[in-house]
Amino acid sequence: MNLISILIGLFALVWAFVAFLPLLGWMYWFILPVAVVGLAIGALSSHRGGRNLNLVVLVVGALRLMIGHGIF
């Protein structure tokens, strides 16, 4: 379960780097649900790595959405 969570987190993280560019902040609306799924799968695991990776993606994505008012 942890490996699946890490893979989902890495997928979301790669797209989060792309969405961090100006005018692509709207992509976080699609990235955050993917990170939530990874977080849920990571919560089922006994290890913490995947869960923590998805938490970082969620926090960065939520902050980016707040700074850009959900669009930018």
SERO-4910 file (N, C-alpha, C, O; in steps of 0.05 Angstrom, whole numbers):
BEGIN
 pado doro    nc1    nc2    nc3   cac1   cac2   cac3    cc1    cc2    cc3    oc1    oc2    oc3
  Met    A     16    -24      0      0      0      0     17     25      0     11     45    -13
  Asn    A     40     24     15     57     47     16     69     54    -11     72     77    -19
  Leu    A     77     33    -26     89     37    -52     69     49    -72     76     67    -87
  Ile    A     44     40    -71     23     52    -88     19     81    -80     16     98    -98
  Ser    A     18     87    -55     15    114    -46     38    132    -54     34    155    -62
  Ile    A     62    122    -53     85    137    -62     84    143    -92     90    165   -101
  Leu    A     76    123   -108     73    127   -137     52    147   -143     56    164   -161
  Ile    A     30    146   -130      9    166   -134     19    194   -126     14    214   -139
  Gly    A     33    195   -103     45    221    -94     65    232   -113     65    256   -118
  Leu    A     82    215   -125    101    225   -144     88    234   -170     96    254   -182
  Phe    A     67    221   -178     52    230   -201     40    257   -196     41    275   -213
  Ala    A     28    261   -173     16    287   -166     37    308   -163     33    331   -170
  Leu    A     60    301   -152     82    320   -148     93    330   -174     99    354   -177
  Val    A     96    312   -194    106    321   -220     87    341   -232     96    361   -243
  Trp    A     61    335   -231     42    354   -242     40    379   -226     33    400   -236
  Ala    A     45    377   -200     45    401   -183     68    420   -191     65    444   -190
  Phe    A     91    409   -198    113    425   -208    105    440   -234    112    463   -237
  Val    A     92    426   -251     82    439   -276     62    460   -270     63    482   -282
  Ala    A     44    455   -252     22    474   -245     33    497   -229     18    517   -226
  Phe    A     57    496   -219     68    518   -204     76    542   -222     80    564   -212
  Leu    A     77    537   -248     82    559   -267     59    579   -266     36    571   -261
  Pro    A     65    604   -272     43    624   -273     21    616   -293     27    605   -314
  Leu    A     -3    622   -286    -27    618   -302    -35    588   -305    -53    582   -320
  Leu    A    -22    570   -290    -29    542   -291    -39    532   -264    -41    508   -259
  Gly    A    -45    551   -246    -54    543   -219    -81    529   -219    -86    514   -199
  Trp    A    -97    531   -239   -122    517   -241   -118    487   -242   -137    472   -236
  Met    A    -95    478   -249    -89    449   -250    -90    436   -223    -94    412   -221
  Tyr    A    -86    452   -202    -87    441   -175   -115    430   -168   -117    413   -150
  Trp    A   -136    440   -181   -162    429   -177   -164    400   -185   -181    385   -175
  Phe    A   -146    391   -203   -145    363   -212   -124    348   -196   -126    323   -193
  Ile    A   -104    361   -187    -82    348   -173    -90    341   -144    -83    320   -134
  Leu    A   -104    359   -131   -111    354   -103   -128    329    -98   -122    314    -79
  Pro    A   -148    323   -115   -163    298   -110   -145    273   -114   -149    253   -100
  Val    A   -126    274   -132   -107    252   -136    -90    248   -110    -86    226   -101
  Ala    A    -81    271    -99    -66    269    -74    -82    259    -51    -72    246    -33
  Val    A   -108    266    -50   -125    256    -29   -128    225    -31   -128    212    -11
  Val    A   -131    215    -55   -132    186    -59   -106    173    -50   -107    153    -36
  Gly    A    -83    185    -57    -58    175    -47    -55    176    -17    -44    158     -5
  Leu    A    -66    197     -5    -65    200     24    -82    178     37    -74    166     57
  Ala    A   -105    172     26   -123    151     37   -109    124     35   -111    108     53
  Ile    A    -97    119     12    -83     93      9    -59     92     28    -53     71     40
  Gly    A    -45    114     31    -22    115     49    -30    112     78    -15    102     95
  Ala    A    -54    121     85    -64    118    113    -69     89    119    -69     81    143
  Leu    A    -74     72     99    -79     44    104    -53     28    108    -54      5    117
  Ser    A    -31     40    101     -5     27    104      7     31    132      0     50    146
  Ser    A     24     13    139     37     15    165     61     35    164     71     44    184
  His    A     70     41    140     92     60    136     81     88    132     58     91    125
  Arg    A     98    108    135     89    136    134     98    151    109     88    173    105
  Gly    A    115    140     94    127    155     72    108    164     51    108    188     43
  Gly    A     91    147     41     71    154     21     51    174     31     43    193     18
  Arg    A     42    170     56     23    189     68     35    216     71     22    236     65
  Asn    A     60    218     80     73    244     83     78    258     57     75    282     55
  Leu    A     85    243     36     89    255     10     63    267     -1     63    290    -11
  Asn    A     41    253      2     16    264     -7      6    287     10     -7    305      0
  Leu    A     13    287     36      7    310     52     21    335     43     10    357     43
  Val    A     46    332     35     62    355     25     50    366      0     47    390     -4
  Val    A     42    348    -18     30    357    -43      3    371    -37     -3    391    -50
  Leu    A    -12    361    -19    -37    374    -11    -33    401      0    -47    420     -7
  Val    A    -14    404     18     -9    430     31      1    450     11     -9    473     10
  Val    A     20    442     -6     31    461    -26      8    468    -46      6    492    -53
  Gly    A     -7    449    -54    -29    455    -73    -50    473    -61    -60    491    -75
  Ala    A    -57    468    -36    -78    485    -23    -67    514    -20    -82    533    -24
  Leu    A    -42    516    -12    -31    543     -9    -29    557    -36    -35    581    -38
  Arg    A    -22    543    -57    -21    555    -84    -48    563    -93    -51    584   -106
  Leu    A    -68    548    -87    -96    555    -95   -105    580    -80   -118    598    -91
  Met    A    -98    582    -54   -105    605    -38    -91    630    -48   -103    652    -50
  Ile    A    -66    628    -55    -51    651    -65    -62    660    -92    -64    684    -97
  Gly    A    -69    641   -109    -79    648   -136   -109    651   -137   -119    654   -159
  His    A   -122    651   -114   -151    654   -113   -166    633   -129   -187    637   -140
  Gly    A   -154    609   -131   -167    586   -143   -165    585   -174   -175    566   -186
  Ile    A   -153    605   -186   -152    606   -215   -123    607   -225   -116    591   -242
  Phe    A   -108    625   -215    -81    630   -226    -61    612   -212    -37    613   -218
***
